[in-house]
Amino acid sequence: MTAERPPLRSRRTVLKAGAVTGLGLAGAHLVSAGSASAAEDGGYLVGRGISDATGEVAEVGMMGYGRFDQQAAGLHTRLRARAFVVVEQASGRRVLLIVADSPMIFDSVHRAVLRRLRQAYGDLYTARNVLISATHTHAGPGGYSHHLLYNTTTFGFHRATFEAVADGLFEAARHAHEDLAPSGLVLSHGTLTGVSANRSRWGLAPDPQARPEHQPHRLDTHNTQRRVGGEGPTRWVI
């Protein structure tokens, strides 16, 4: 029996500013591409979830460039939080990974999400098995940190955005928890070119790994992809 879930606020209602946070699973065996059946035999449950985590979209400072004049004036695309839960059935060990379309995930956000998870699931998800990562977008609202330096260009803390981000991360995690189903884990590697650029070629030059035989164009083109698979093609996600 789980505790009552905390109420969720819709991120779509937050439109204007108010007043002035490696997927590692101990014992998990990730296999190379083409060997999905081996992972499926290992007995894993995987759940996927997605939710809106946009925050305020107008009259709020954006975070990333540290500029006072970078103020949001409307919505182009919504920001999402994507969550994955992986459970090793034999041991019951699990890990929760949340990737958010945010510039940064602060400790204050991480703690807020952990509090929501504790209210809903007790000790099932804690700081030991919850990882929250950000895509580091520069096109999202700021003001959701508890650190003065990061809130300077947003003219202070914005609780509406903070709650929208925390609620969105938790909601994505809840969807992933409820989506758990037998699945396989596939890890593949390859080379991906023509999609990236090096912003500091001079800074990379002294690095021995950047020599022409390793990185001909001073770019790391090595790409790692993890896929989740199960029964039927609809369970496959990237």
C-alpha positions as a Python dict, from the first residue, in 0.01 Angstrom:
ca = {
    (1, 'M'): (0, 0, 0),
    (2, 'T'): (149, 335, -101),
    (3, 'A'): (100, 675, 50),
    (4, 'E'): (-143, 919, -105),
    (5, 'R'): (8, 1094, -405),
    (6, 'P'): (69, 1468, -369),
    (7, 'P'): (-151, 1685, -591),
    (8, 'L'): (-7, 1790, -925),
    (9, 'R'): (-33, 2135, -1077),
    (10, 'S'): (-68, 2168, -1451),
    (11, 'R'): (234, 2333, -1611),
    (12, 'R'): (6, 2466, -1888),
    (13, 'T'): (-148, 2715, -1643),
    (14, 'V'): (187, 2879, -1564),
    (15, 'L'): (197, 3154, -1825),
    (16, 'K'): (327, 3460, -1646),
    (17, 'A'): (589, 3534, -1382),
    (18, 'G'): (485, 3578, -1021),
    (19, 'A'): (649, 3787, -748),
    (20, 'V'): (1017, 3851, -717),
    (21, 'T'): (1838, 1821, -1076),
    (22, 'G'): (2526, 722, -1643),
    (23, 'L'): (2246, 516, -1585),
    (24, 'G'): (2400, 277, -1339),
    (25, 'L'): (2234, -38, -1215),
    (26, 'A'): (2447, -266, -1002),
    (27, 'G'): (2452, -609, -1159),
    (28, 'A'): (2292, -497, -1485),
    (29, 'H'): (2438, -652, -1801),
    (30, 'L'): (2410, -433, -2105),
    (31, 'V'): (2473, -612, -2433),
    (32, 'S'): (2575, -495, -2777),
    (33, 'A'): (2332, -432, -3060),
    (34, 'G'): (2177, -744, -3205),
    (35, 'S'): (2172, -928, -2873),
    (36, 'A'): (1847, -803, -2726),
    (37, 'S'): (1728, -1154, -2636),
    (38, 'A'): (2020, -1200, -2399),
    (39, 'A'): (1918, -892, -2205),
    (40, 'E'): (1554, -997, -2202),
    (41, 'D'): (1651, -1328, -2047),
    (42, 'G'): (1821, -1135, -1766),
    (43, 'G'): (1483, -1039, -1622),
    (44, 'Y'): (1445, -662, -1637),
    (45, 'L'): (1144, -440, -1599),
    (46, 'V'): (1161, -101, -1771),
    (47, 'G'): (916, 184, -1752),
    (48, 'R'): (902, 503, -1959),
    (49, 'G'): (736, 834, -1881),
    (50, 'I'): (713, 1185, -2019),
    (51, 'S'): (560, 1503, -1881),
    (52, 'D'): (549, 1877, -1933),
    (53, 'A'): (804, 2073, -1725),
    (54, 'T'): (794, 2412, -1895),
    (55, 'G'): (743, 2670, -1622),
    (56, 'E'): (674, 3038, -1687),
    (57, 'V'): (690, 3147, -2049),
    (58, 'A'): (649, 3526, -2032),
    (59, 'E'): (795, 3813, -1832),
    (60, 'V'): (1057, 3589, -1676),
    (61, 'G'): (1433, 3588, -1725),
    (62, 'M'): (1578, 3298, -1921),
    (63, 'M'): (1877, 3109, -1791),
    (64, 'G'): (2196, 3025, -1975),
    (65, 'Y'): (2361, 3340, -2108),
    (66, 'G'): (2362, 3545, -1788),
    (67, 'R'): (2198, 3846, -1955),
    (68, 'F'): (1939, 4073, -1795),
    (69, 'D'): (1783, 4150, -2132),
    (70, 'Q'): (1712, 3784, -2215),
    (71, 'Q'): (1347, 3784, -2108),
    (72, 'A'): (1089, 3531, -2223),
    (73, 'A'): (807, 3677, -2432),
    (74, 'G'): (604, 3371, -2527),
    (75, 'L'): (608, 2999, -2600),
    (76, 'H'): (771, 2832, -2900),
    (77, 'T'): (780, 2468, -2786),
    (78, 'R'): (711, 2315, -2449),
    (79, 'L'): (991, 2172, -2233),
    (80, 'R'): (960, 1807, -2138),
    (81, 'A'): (1088, 1571, -1872),
    (82, 'R'): (1153, 1211, -1977),
    (83, 'A'): (1193, 936, -1719),
    (84, 'F'): (1307, 574, -1726),
    (85, 'V'): (1287, 319, -1446),
    (86, 'V'): (1496, 2, -1474),
    (87, 'V'): (1436, -284, -1229),
    (88, 'E'): (1647, -599, -1198),
    (89, 'Q'): (1381, -856, -1115),
    (90, 'A'): (1615, -1106, -949),
    (91, 'S'): (1735, -862, -684),
    (92, 'G'): (1464, -597, -690),
    (93, 'R'): (1727, -326, -736),
    (94, 'R'): (1615, -33, -944),
    (95, 'V'): (1730, 298, -1083),
    (96, 'L'): (1531, 603, -1195),
    (97, 'L'): (1675, 832, -1463),
    (98, 'I'): (1504, 1162, -1546),
    (99, 'V'): (1625, 1380, -1833),
    (100, 'A'): (1476, 1729, -1835),
    (101, 'D'): (1471, 2001, -2101),
    (102, 'S'): (1628, 2243, -1854),
    (103, 'P'): (1946, 2447, -1845),
    (104, 'M'): (2054, 2294, -1514),
    (105, 'I'): (1918, 2075, -1235),
    (106, 'F'): (1992, 2224, -896),
    (107, 'D'): (2011, 2041, -565),
    (108, 'S'): (1697, 2223, -456),
    (109, 'V'): (1503, 2071, -748),
    (110, 'H'): (1653, 1728, -685),
    (111, 'R'): (1545, 1739, -321),
    (112, 'A'): (1195, 1857, -413),
    (113, 'V'): (1153, 1565, -654),
    (114, 'L'): (1284, 1320, -392),
    (115, 'R'): (1029, 1454, -141),
    (116, 'R'): (747, 1394, -390),
    (117, 'L'): (875, 1044, -464),
    (118, 'R'): (898, 965, -92),
    (119, 'Q'): (540, 1078, -38),
    (120, 'A'): (420, 853, -319),
    (121, 'Y'): (645, 547, -291),
    (122, 'G'): (813, 552, 49),
    (123, 'D'): (1176, 441, 32),
    (124, 'L'): (1153, 292, -317),
    (125, 'Y'): (1327, 591, -478),
    (126, 'T'): (1598, 778, -288),
    (127, 'A'): (1916, 976, -351),
    (128, 'R'): (2094, 641, -395),
    (129, 'N'): (1905, 539, -709),
    (130, 'V'): (1760, 858, -861),
    (131, 'L'): (1960, 1049, -1123),
    (132, 'I'): (1827, 1374, -1271),
    (133, 'S'): (2002, 1520, -1574),
    (134, 'A'): (1945, 1830, -1790),
    (135, 'T'): (1978, 1877, -2165),
    (136, 'H'): (2131, 2220, -2086),
    (137, 'T'): (1897, 2418, -2305),
    (138, 'H'): (1949, 2795, -2303),
    (139, 'A'): (1590, 2851, -2408),
    (140, 'G'): (1411, 2791, -2081),
    (141, 'P'): (1301, 3002, -1783),
    (142, 'G'): (1535, 3061, -1490),
    (143, 'G'): (1474, 3165, -1133),
    (144, 'Y'): (1420, 2813, -996),
    (145, 'S'): (1753, 2783, -815),
    (146, 'H'): (1807, 2843, -444),
    (147, 'H'): (2140, 3011, -523),
    (148, 'L'): (2155, 3390, -548),
    (149, 'L'): (2413, 3391, -828),
    (150, 'Y'): (2194, 3190, -1067),
    (151, 'N'): (1886, 3399, -984),
    (152, 'T'): (2051, 3735, -1040),
    (153, 'T'): (1950, 3779, -1405),
    (154, 'T'): (1595, 3660, -1331),
    (155, 'F'): (1553, 3921, -1057),
    (156, 'G'): (1506, 3666, -785),
    (157, 'F'): (1346, 3331, -718),
    (158, 'H'): (1036, 3231, -918),
    (159, 'R'): (835, 2979, -722),
    (160, 'A'): (589, 2917, -1006),
    (161, 'T'): (868, 2789, -1231),
    (162, 'F'): (1030, 2595, -947),
    (163, 'E'): (706, 2410, -872),
    (164, 'A'): (635, 2351, -1242),
    (165, 'V'): (978, 2193, -1296),
    (166, 'A'): (961, 1980, -980),
    (167, 'D'): (605, 1866, -1055),
    (168, 'G'): (696, 1785, -1416),
    (169, 'L'): (995, 1573, -1316),
    (170, 'F'): (790, 1385, -1059),
    (171, 'E'): (500, 1329, -1299),
    (172, 'A'): (737, 1183, -1561),
    (173, 'A'): (879, 952, -1293),
    (174, 'R'): (530, 845, -1189),
    (175, 'H'): (439, 760, -1548),
    (176, 'A'): (759, 554, -1581),
    (177, 'H'): (687, 370, -1256),
    (178, 'E'): (338, 281, -1374),
    (179, 'D'): (470, 174, -1717),
    (180, 'L'): (701, -102, -1585),
    (181, 'A'): (700, -408, -1813),
    (182, 'P'): (943, -690, -1908),
    (183, 'S'): (1207, -538, -2135),
    (184, 'G'): (1555, -588, -2271),
    (185, 'L'): (1846, -346, -2261),
    (186, 'V'): (2064, -294, -2567),
    (187, 'L'): (2380, -83, -2577),
    (188, 'S'): (2529, 0, -2917),
    (189, 'H'): (2817, 216, -3038),
    (190, 'G'): (2888, 388, -3367),
    (191, 'T'): (3025, 695, -3539),
    (192, 'L'): (2806, 1001, -3593),
    (193, 'T'): (2935, 1279, -3817),
    (194, 'G'): (2803, 1602, -3963),
    (195, 'V'): (2585, 1694, -3665),
    (196, 'S'): (2821, 1864, -3419),
    (197, 'A'): (3082, 2137, -3394),
    (198, 'N'): (3367, 2212, -3157),
    (199, 'R'): (3329, 2551, -2989),
    (200, 'S'): (3691, 2553, -2869),
    (201, 'R'): (3933, 2386, -3108),
    (202, 'W'): (4225, 2578, -2956),
    (203, 'G'): (4132, 2458, -2609),
    (204, 'L'): (4119, 2099, -2724),
    (205, 'A'): (4449, 2109, -2914),
    (206, 'P'): (4679, 2026, -2617),
    (207, 'D'): (4473, 1715, -2536),
    (208, 'P'): (4655, 1401, -2663),
    (209, 'Q'): (4319, 1239, -2738),
    (210, 'A'): (4251, 1518, -2991),
    (211, 'R'): (4541, 1419, -3215),
    (212, 'P'): (4444, 1364, -3581),
    (213, 'E'): (4459, 985, -3553),
    (214, 'H'): (4202, 997, -3273),
    (215, 'Q'): (3986, 1293, -3376),
    (216, 'P'): (4062, 1403, -3735),
    (217, 'H'): (3846, 1714, -3713),
    (218, 'R'): (3896, 1784, -3342),
    (219, 'L'): (3555, 1630, -3281),
    (220, 'D'): (3449, 1331, -3076),
    (221, 'T'): (3226, 1142, -3320),
    (222, 'H'): (3183, 835, -3099),
    (223, 'N'): (2813, 784, -3030),
    (224, 'T'): (2660, 557, -2767),
    (225, 'Q'): (2295, 459, -2784),
    (226, 'R'): (2091, 271, -2526),
    (227, 'R'): (1765, 115, -2633),
    (228, 'V'): (1488, -41, -2430),
    (229, 'G'): (1297, -330, -2582),
    (230, 'G'): (1033, -580, -2490),
    (231, 'E'): (744, -771, -2636),
    (232, 'G'): (632, -622, -2964),
    (233, 'P'): (776, -326, -3157),
    (234, 'T'): (575, -71, -2959),
    (235, 'R'): (797, -120, -2654),
    (236, 'W'): (1112, -7, -2836),
    (237, 'V'): (1228, 341, -2747),
    (238, 'I'): (1553, 532, -2778),
}
